[in-house]
Amino acid sequence: DIGFNIGFNKNRVVNIPDHIPFTQGINSSQQVKEGQDIYSWYMKEWAGVDPDNGDPLWYVVDTIGNYVLDASGNKTTTNDYKATNARVVGKATPIFQGGLNTQVSWKGLTLSINTNFTYGNKVYNYNRQTNDADGAYLGHNQLSIENSKLGWSRWEAPGDQATHPKGVLNGNKSSNEVSSRYLEDGSFFRLKNITLSYDFAAVLIPKKYMSKCRVYISADNLFTATKFSGLDPEVSITTTTYKLAGMYSDHYPVPRNIVGGIEIEF
């Protein structure tokens, strides 16, 4: 038996009173505007690290969200957080979500596998603003990026092509302020459950003693494939008092459970 489902998510803001866009969330990080996705991320766009001095960089954007170009037509950058404007840099709504479920049975032996997946959404990792802040918060544990599987690296010397700015006591030029630096790909594929069981044949079980006997071993959340740096890429797109749709903040890690058992019916 094979079961497959997929849902394509599309939404568009049709009308706003007075047709005036508005923002919401931490530092107004989402914009509601006619014609675009209601969960559009709206913030200053991260441009990486200056290889010469380790400064953080953002793209220079005008007041209507267009890039400011130099004489050669290239996007310009700045190390002054206040010298640029916000623009739409992604959306929390996935392009699609779904699941694949399979079950194979043979002579009383049954293997079932359940998976789910999400693709095309952006998750704002709010935790990184304090734990991946380039020295801005001395009272917090800092994120270690050494030997990171994500390919992260810290700027240390002129010429370094790094993903993270130079570490500076009390922060490096507002490098940890709200920007697309902390906006990550929320796509994932998860093996939610795998169960192997065996039903003893009826001929092996005298009916006067029992009608069914099944032994099994089951495992939850064995594997998740994702580029997301947090503990769990599966976030809600429901806005609450404390969190925006698509925001990751202090999520409890998904537990990995392995259990075995026996089911007997008399």
C-alpha positions, -999 to +999 in steps of 0.1 A: +000+000+000+013+035-009-003+068+000+008+102-012-005+137-006+007+171-016-008+206-011+003+237-030+000+268-008-010+301-025-024+333-010-026+369-020-037+400-001-067+414-020-077+445-001-064+467+028-083+496+042-071+528+025-048+505+004-019+514+026+006+486+033+015+479+070+041+460+089+040+437+119+063+417+142+097+423+156+112+454+140+082+453+116+097+423+099+066+412+079+047+434+055+011+431+045+006+446+011-020+442-016-009+418-043+016+399-023+017+369+001+003+378+035+034+363+052+060+382+033+093+388+052+102+425+051+136+435+064+170+447+054+188+424+031+221+408+042+250+411+018+276+391+037+309+401+052+335+426+040+366+405+032+389+434+039+379+442+075+352+417+087+324+443+088+288+432+083+273+443+050+238+450+038+225+459+003+216+496-002+179+498-009+158+530-016+126+538+002+104+519-023+125+487-021+147+490-051+184+483-051+208+512-054+232+504-082+267+518-089+279+531-123+286+495-135+251+484-126+261+464-096+243+464-063+259+486-037+265+477-001+270+494+032+283+485+067+259+511+083+227+493+093+208+526+094+219+537+059+196+513+040+159+503+039+139+472+041+125+452+012+105+419+007+131+391+010+110+359+010+078+345+025+069+322+053+043+303+032+057+271+017+054+264-020+041+229-011+038+204+017+029+168+018+036+133+029+044+098+017+032+067+035+040+031+026+032-003+040+045-037+028+032-070+042+045-105+036+036-137+055+027-118+087+056-094+086+047-058+081+069-027+075+053+007+075+070+040+068+055+075+073+072+107+060+064+144+056+080+172+037+078+210+032+095+230+005+100+267-005+094+286+028+117+310+047+120+306+085+133+335+106+156+320+132+151+345+161+173+325+185+204+334+164+200+371+172+213+364+207+233+332+202+249+341+169+255+378+175+292+383+169+299+392+206+269+415+211+256+396+242+282+386+267+257+371+291+244+345+266+259+313+254+274+319+219+269+297+190+300+277+180+305+277+142+337+257+140+336+227+118+299+235+111+282+212+087+265+243+072+299+256+060+300+286+083+332+304+090+343+335+111+363+364+096+398+365+111+421+382+087+420+404+056+410+384+025+389+359+044+358+349+025+337+343+056+300+339+064+302+355+098+316+390+106+346+397+129+338+390+166+338+423+185+332+429+222+296+441+226+288+437+189+300+445+154+281+474+139+246+461+146+254+429+127+228+410+148+199+434+141+169+421+122+179+413+086+178+384+061+210+372+077+188+351+100+163+341+074+169+305+065+155+279+041+128+260+060+125+231+035+128+196+050+121+159+045+114+139+077+111+102+084+083+105+110+078+069+118+090+034+108+074+003+123+083-033+118+058-059+132+050-096+130+015-112+134+018-148+145-002-170+121-036-181+134-025-217+132+003-210+158-022-196+183-049-218+197-081-198+196-091-209+230-062-190+244-060-158+223-073-144+190-043-123+181-006-119+190+015-091+174+051-080+183+065-048+170+093-022+172+086+014+162+108+045+159+097+082+156+117+110+140+148+089+130+159+113+103+154+148+090+171+162+059+172+200+060+196+230+057+180+248+086+204+255+115+179+252+144+167+222+162+135+217+142+126+232+108+089+225+112+074+258+123+038+271+123+025+297+099+000+309+125+007+343+140+004+346+178+010+373+204+046+363+207+055+349+173+051+357+137+041+331+111+073+312+101+093+323+131+116+299+150+121+309+187+129+286+216+114+255+200+116+223+220+136+198+200+116+170+183+123+138+204+135+106+188+115+077+203+122+039+198+097+016+214+089-021+212+059-041+224+035-070+221-002-068+215-024-097+226-061-101+221-081-127+239 
